[in-house]
Amino acid sequence: MKAVIIAAGKGSRFNSEQPKPLTSLLGLSLIGRVILSAKKAGITEFVIVTGYKAELLKKRIGGGGKYDVTILYVHNSNWRMGNGISVLKAEEIVGRENFLLLMADHVFDLKMLKILCSKNLEKNGCILCIDKNLEDIDFEEATKVLVRNGLIEDIGKTIQTYNGVDCGAFLCSPAVFEAIRTSLSHGEDTLTDGVKILCDKNKVRAADVTGVSWQDIDTQENLRAAEEMLLKSLKKKTDGLIAKAINRRFSLRISKYVSRFGINPNELSVFCFLLGVISGGLFAFQNFILGGVLAQAASVFDGVDGEIARLTMRESRYGGFLDSILDRYADAFIILGMTYAIYMERGGLWVWLGGCLALIGSPMSMLAREKYHAMTGHKYLLKYDRRSRFIPATRDVRLFVVMLGGILHQPLIALMVIAVITNMKAYLRLVDMRETISEGPRKTTSIPIV
């Protein structure tokens, strides 16, 4: 199935000479974000309807190679008129196939397209994503809908009775082209006018996406709202205690700034690793304060690489693998640096024993989760931690303990705390796993630990 993207408008309220679809949002153009979102939903063929400064848009987006998709273009020379004409222009390429219809200036969560694509489209019908949450809606600009029993009975910006708004994502049959032609014969040239004709025939169903994040970009204020929406989406329910309370507050600000430079997330993973190595070196030379500060900086940047990957839709399995391996090495350098410094100050083989326990315990939390996934094919779920959930031993907590130990000139206490909490966590998780693995994984809606 193809996706048609309407990208003909100028976006006069942006006061910019470039086409609005090329407006940058946290490292990606608006239209690039739409393309990559649709690609994640399984769409690899696109038809882009151009208008204002078409050649510039085509030059910037290209034939789809940089997105690993196929893109065809069709031009609407009457782009100043209603967007229904732009939709009609796509008919010559789409033909008699069903297709997705998307707007280049809409930002949305991938869940929206997954919900839409999961629907069964009736012959000569249309399905429109609608949102029934009417809070914070610009009612003058929003296209409103009246939905009853899953059917959209009315649609328009000026209708008086409504219970939802149009989200700008459609699953269409070719019947929409004929409906638009009919509306044009009545002097009405918008897509909404054509959809309204199908509504009168009970041919438009609603895909309720209430609760899914999306934003129509018409003004700079909308752009800022979309930015805030995307940054907020980067927070994870599975974040550790320190990541949630401290790290995300800094990492989101850093990611917002860094996203504009096109830096590869893997490069940020390497940078984070180097921070860990330098921290370990500073500890070894007994510069405890700076070593501790850099350890916490590494903890913050450990979130930035993943945030940038998600913001710019460059997530990859290799990137996750690289990040995980480099984190383990960085942790080892920090612990070894601390152990060496304590040994040089106090002496005694017991120091190395404590360092070894911290070194062994640190990766155990991740290893247990990965081993469970490899054995069962299921993600490790928070509910499996019956006893061990009360031991905070995630990486963000460990590095925070390192920072406190450095700043307070108490690296020995920090090292011992890490040795105790990580190995206690590993032991309790072994006890938990004995019960979980014997029971087998059960269907659940619990939060996965990733």
N, C-alpha and C positions, 0 to 999 in steps of 0.2 A: 504493500500500500504506500502511496505517495503522500507527502505532506505539502500543502500549498501554504506559503507564507506571504502575507500581504505586507509589502515594504515600499509602497509607492509614495507615501506622504512626506511632507517637508518637516512638519513639527515646528510650526512658526512660533509657538510659545516658548521654544528653547532659545530663541534669538541666536541661532547658529546657522552657518552657511552649509554645513554638511547635512546629509539626510539623517533624520532622527534615528533610524535603525542602526546607524553607526555610532551612536552615543555610547560612551564607555561607562561600564558599571562594574567596578571592582575587578578590573583586569580583562573583561570581555565586552565586546560590543553587545548591544541589546539583541540584535539578530543572531549573532554568534551564540549567545546563551540559549536562544530558542532552538537553534539547530542542534546543539549538543544535548539539550534536554530531550528533544524528539529522538535523537539517536539512541539515548539511553533507554527509550521506550521501544526501541526496535526498528525505527524508521531510518532508512538509508538513502531514499530517493526524495529529492526536494524540488519543488517548483517555486521560484521566487518571482513575485510580480513587482517589477520596478516602476518608478515614475520619476520623481524629482532626483536630478543628478544620477541617473541610472548608471552611467559609465563609471562614476566614482564608486558606487556601491558594488558593482560587479568586479572592479579592480581590487577592492579591499577584501571581498568575500571569496572571489575566485570560483573555480569549478568544483570545489568541495574537497580537494586533495588534503588540505590542512586539517579538515574535520573528518577525513576518511569516509566521506559520503559522496553521492552524486548530486550535483546541482544543475538544474536547467533554469533559464531565465525567459521571461516573457514581459514585454514592455507595455505599459498603459500610458499612452500619450495624453489621455484625459484625466491625469491623476488628481487634478484640482476638483474634479467632480466626486460624487459619492463612491464609497469603497465597493459598492456592488459591481461597478464596472471593472474594477481590478479583479474581482473573483471571476467574472465572466471571461476575462483574458486567459485564465488558466485552463479553460475548457479544451482548447486546442491541444494541450499536452495530456491532461488528465483523461479525456475521452469519456468512456462510459464506466469507468471504475469508481468505486467508493474512495474517499480520500479524507485525510485530516486537513482541517482549515485552521490556521493559526495566525495571530497578529504579531508582527515583528516588534511591537512596542509593549508587549505583555511579558512580565516575568512571573514564573510560576514554579511551584515545587513539582518534581517528577511524579509525585503521587497523582496529580491531576490527570496527566496523560495516561497513566496506568489504569485509572478508574474509567476514563473515556474509552480507551482501547479494549477494555474488558466487556463493553456493552455490545449487544447484538443489534445491528442496524437493520431496520425493516426496509423492505423494498420501497423506493421513492421517499424515504424518510430522512430525518436529520436528528442528530443528538447534540445538545448544547450543554456545556458545563455551566452550572448555576451555583450561586452561593446564597444561602438563606440568612447568613449573618449580615444584618443591615447596619451594624455599628461602624462608625468612621467611614461611611460611604458618601462620596460627593454626588448627591442626588440630582444635581443639575447636569452632570456629565455622564452618570451611569446609565447604561441601558437596562431597564427594569423588566422583569418577567413575572407573569402570573402562572403559577404551577398548581395543577390539581390532578391527583392520582397519577403522578408521573408524567403527565402531558403538559406542555407549555401552551396555554390557551391564548396568551397575549404577550406582546413584546414591544418595547419602545421606550424612548426617553421621556415621553410625556404622558404615559398611561397613569391613571389615577389609582388603580387597584393593582397591587403587586405584592409578592412575598419573597422575592429574590432578585438577584442581579446577574446579568450576563458576564461570564468570566473570559470571553474571547477565544474559546477553544471549541471547535465543532468536529463532529464526525458526520460527513455528508455523503449522500448518494448524488448521482448526477442530476437528480430532480431539482436540486437547488439552482442549477443554471437556468432551467426553464422558469422557475419561480421568479428569478431576478429579471429575466426578460419580460415577464408579465408585469412586474412592478415598474419597469422602465417604460412600458407602454402607457402606464398611468402617470408618468412624469415623476416617479419616485426612484431614486438611484442608489440607495444604500443597501447594504447586505441585510440590515434589519428589516427593510421593506420586503425583501424577497422571503426572508424567514417567516415574516408575518403571514404571507400568503400560504405557506406550508402549515402554519399554526391553524389557519381557518379550515384546513383539511384534516386536522388531527394527526399530522405527520411529524411533529417535532416533540421529541421526548427529552426529559431533563436528566442529566447526569449530576447528581447532587454531590458537590465537592466541598460542602461546608466544613470548615476546619482546616482545609488545605491552604497553605500560604500562596498568595498571588498578588500582583500589583499591575494596574494599567498605568503606563508612563505617559502622561500628557504634559506635565510641568516639572520644573526643577524640584518642587516640593515632593512630587510623586517619586522622582528619582532618589531623593534622600530617604523616603519611606521604604523604597525597594532595597536600598543599601542596608538600612537598619534591619529589614526583614531577613536578608541573606546572612548578615552577621549573626543575628540571633539564632538562625538555624544551625550554626556551627557548634553551639553548645550541646553537649551530650549528657543524657540522663545517667550514663555510666561513668562520668567524670569522678575522679577521686576527691577526697575531702579538700585538699589544697588546690587542686586544679579548679574546682568549682568556686572556692572562696577567694582565691587570689590569682592563680595563673591565667585564667580566661580573661580576667579584667585587663591584663596587659597584652596577652597574645592577640586578642581581637583587634586592639588598637594597632599593634604591629602589622598584623595581616592586612588591615584596611590600607595602611600606608604602602606596604611592600607589594600588594597586588597590582599596582599600577606599573610596575617595572618589568613584568613578564619573567620573573625569576622562576626557574624550574624547582618544584618542590623537593626533588632529590638533592639539589644543591643546598637547600636549607637543612636537609637532614645531615649532610656532611658538615655544614657549619655548626650545627648543634653538637655533633660528635667532637669537633675540634674544641668547642667550649669545654666539654667534659675532659678532654685530654689536658688542656691547659690548666683546668681546675685541679686535676690530679697532680700536675707538675708543681703548681703553687703550694699545694698541701705538702708535697715532698720536701720543698725548700722552706717549710714552716711559715709561709705567708697565709695564715689561716683565714683571715678576714676576706681577702680577695679571692682565695680559693673557694670559700663558702658562697660568696656572692656570685661567682661564675657558675657554680653548681646550680644555684637557683635560676640563673639566666638560662642555662641549658635546659632546665625543667620547663621554663616558659616557652622557649623556642621549640621544644619538643611538641608543642601544640601548634606552632605556626606552620610547620611544613604540611601537616594534615589539613589545616584550615585553608591554606593556599591551594592545595590539591582539590579540595571540594569547591572552593569559590570559583576556581578557573576550570573546573571539570576535567582535571588531569589526574584523577585517581588511577592508580594502577596496582596490580598485584606485586609487581617488582618493587614499586615504591614503598609499599607496606612492609615487604620483606627486608629491603635495605634499611629502612628506619628501625625495624626491630633489632636487626643484627648490630647496627651501629650503636644503638642505645645500650646493648649489653656490654659492648666494648668500652663505651664511655663510663658506664658504672664501674667496670673493673678498674679502669685507670684511676678513678676518684678514690675507690676503696684502697687500692694499693698505695696511692700517694699518702692517704691518711695513715695507713698502717706503718709505712716507712717512717713518717714524721714522728709518730708516737714511739716507735722502736728506738729511733735515734735519741729521743728525749728521755725515755724511761728504761729501755733495754728489756730483755726477757723474752723467751720464746712464746710466753703466754699471749704477748701482743700479736704475734703472727697467727696464733690459734684463733684469736678473736677476729682478726682480719679475714682468715680463711672461712670462718663461719658466716661472716657478712657477705663475702664473695660468693659462697655457695648458695646462701639463702636468697640473695637478691633476684636471680632470674627464675626462681621456683614458681612464683605466682603465674608468670606468663607460660612457663613450661607445662604446668598442670593444665591450663586452659587449652593450650595447643595440642597436648597429648590426648585430652578428652575428645577434642574435635576430630583428630586423626583416627581415633579408635571407633567413634560412633557416627561420625558424619554430621553431628549436631553441634551447634554453638553451646558453649558453657554458659549456663544461666545463673543469674544472681540467686535464685531460690535454692540452688544446690549448696551454697555456702551457709549451711545451717548453724555451724559453730564458728567457722572461720570469718564470718562476715564482720565480727566485732573487733578483728585485728586489722588496723589500718596499715597496710604494708605495700601499697601501690607505689609506683616510681615517683609520683609527685610528692608523696609523703616522705619517702626515703631521702630525696634530694633536699627537701625542706629541713629535715633533721640534720643533714650535712651542713646546710647553711647556718643553722643555729649553732651547731658545734664549732664552726669556723669563727663566727662573729663573737661567740662567748669564750673563745679559746679553750674549748672543751671537746676536742676531736675524739678523745678516748670514749667519753660518754656517748657521743653520737655514734661511734662505731659499734659500741656494745648494744645500743638501742636497736640499730639496724640488724645486728646479728640475732638478737632475741626476737624481734617482731617478724622478721622474714621466715625464720625457721619455725617459729610457733605457728605462723600462718600455714606453712607447708605441712606441718604435722596435723593440724586440725582439718586441713583440706583433704589429707589422706583419709582421715576418719570419715569425713563427709562423703568422700568419693566411694568408699566401700559400700555405703548404703545406696548411693545414687546409681552406681554402675550395676549393682545387683538388681535394683528395681528397674533399670532401663530408663531412657529418656521418655518423658510423657509430653503429650501435646499441651502447650501452655502459651499464655500471652505475657509471660514474665519478660522482664527487660534483659536482653542478651548483654553479656560482658564482651566487649570487643577490644 
